[in-house]
Amino acid sequence: MASVEYLIKQFISNDKRVLDISNYNLGDEGTAELARSPQLKKSKLRWLRLPNNNISDEGAKEIAKSEYFKNLTELELNNNVISDEGVKAIANSPHMAKLKKLGLYGNLVEDEGAIAIAESPVLLKVTHLYLSSNRVRREGIEALKKAKCRTRLCHLHVDDISDFGYEETEDDED
């Protein structure tokens, strides 16, 4: 893998607002380097794309705690290995307050992570949430439907619960 500093130089837009480092297998170590990179200190970064980089909860936590990302409006972490712990870090990070679009498609998020997003005191501006191809089931989907933020979620992408063969029985109704 190329150095993180090199990848930033290569893939940051001319106006320093978009950084797309897709498919470079950064992993958690590379993500931590990215989150602390001096190159990003004075950037005007609004959109960070890191799909397909083998980022787990540790990498998500590094992103969440980096003040270099405090101006992000779009964060795409699709097709990584982030589970509920990483999502909770993002959902509770004061640096994520400007996010409008959060892409977590194809990770390991379960109900607990979806509930963390639904109950987040930080993610109040999110209008586009992508959670398809995760492990979110009925409890998480219901929390997102009932969330305070629901009036703002214009585009909520989750798997259809019927895809999981769940059928209510008479016992479920009690």
N, C-alpha and C positions, 0 to 999 in steps of 0.2 A: 504494500500500500504506500502511496505517496505520502509525504508529510502533511499534517493538517494545515500548517502554514502555507504550503504550496497549493493545497486544494482551495483554501480560502482565496488566495490571489487569483487562481484560475477561474473560480466559479462565482465570485461575487460580482454582481452587476456593476456597471459603470457608475451608477448613482448610489451605490452601496446600500441599496434597499432590499435586494433579493440575494439570498445565498442558497444555491441548489447543489448539495453534495449527495446525490442519489447513487446508490449501488457501489459504494466504495468500502464496505465492510469495516466501517470505523470502529465498531464495537464500543464498549463503555469507556475504554482508555482513550480512544480517539475523540469520543464525544466530550469527555472531560477536558481534553486539550483544547477542543473547539470552544467550550464554554468559558475557558480562561484565556483565550488568545488575545494578546495585546492588539492585534489587527482589528478586532471587533470593538475595542474600547470606544473609538470615536465614530463607529459606523452608525448609519441611520437605518439599521436593519428592521424591516417590516415583515418579511416573509422568509421563513426558514424551512427548507425542504430537506429531510433526511430519510427518505424511504429506503428500504432494503439495505440496512447498515448493521444488522445484528446488534441493535441497541436494546438493552434490557432495562430493568428498573433502575439500576445504578446510573446508567446514562441519562435516563429520564429525570432522575433526581438532580444530576449535574446541570441539565438544561433549566430545570425549575429554579435552582438557586442562583443562576447567573444573572446579574443585573444588566449584562450586555444585551439580554433579550427582553428588556422591559418595554420596548416599543413594538414588539411583534404584534401584528394583527392576524397573521396566518402561521400556523405551525403544523407541518405535515410529518408525521412519524409512522406512516403506513408501512405495513409488512416488516415489522421488527419483532421483538420478543418481549414487549412491555406488558406487564400484568397490572393488577390492581394497585400495588404499592407505588409504581411509577406514575400511574394516573392520579393517585391521591396527592403525590408531590406536586404535580402540575396544577391540580384543582385547588390547592391551597397556597400556591406560590404568589406572593404579591407582585412578582415580576410578570405574571401572565394576565394581568387585569385588562389589557387592551385587546386580547385575542377576540377575533370575530369568527375565525375558522379554525377548527381543530380536527385534524385527520389522524385517526387511530385505526383505520381499516387494517384488518389482517394481523392483529396482535393476539395477546392472551388475556384480554380484559374480560372480567366476569361481572356478575351483578354488583359486587362491592365497588368496583371502579365506576360503573355507570351511576350508582347511587352517589358516589363522591362528586361526580360531575353535576348531577341533578341538585345536590345540596351545597354546591360550592358558593362560598361568599365572594369569590374572586372572578369566576368566569361569567360575569353578568352581561357581557357584550357578545357572547358567542351566538351566532345565528346559523352557522353551518357546523354540524357535528356528524362525523363519519365513524360509526362503530360496527359496520358490517364485518362479517367474517371474524368475529371474536366469540367469546363464550358467554355473552350477555343473554340472559333468559328472562322469564316472566317478571321477576322481582325488579330487575334493573330496568326493563322496558317500562314497567308501571311507574317506577320512580321518575324516569325521564318524562313520562306523559304528565305526571302530577307536579313536576318541578315548578318552582317559582319562575324559573327562566323559560318555561314552556312558551310563554307568549312571545318570546324573542326567537325561539328556535324555528326558523323558517324552513330549514332543511335538516331533518333528523334521519340519518340513514342507519337502520339496524336491520338485522335479519328478521324475517317474518317468523313469529313464534310457531306458526303451524308447520314450518320446515323441520321442527324438532320432534314432531309426532306427539306433542302434548295434547291430551284431550281431558277436558274437565269431566270428572265423574260426580255422581251424586254426593260422594264423601267430601269432595273438594268444596262443595257449596255450603257445607255446614260451618 
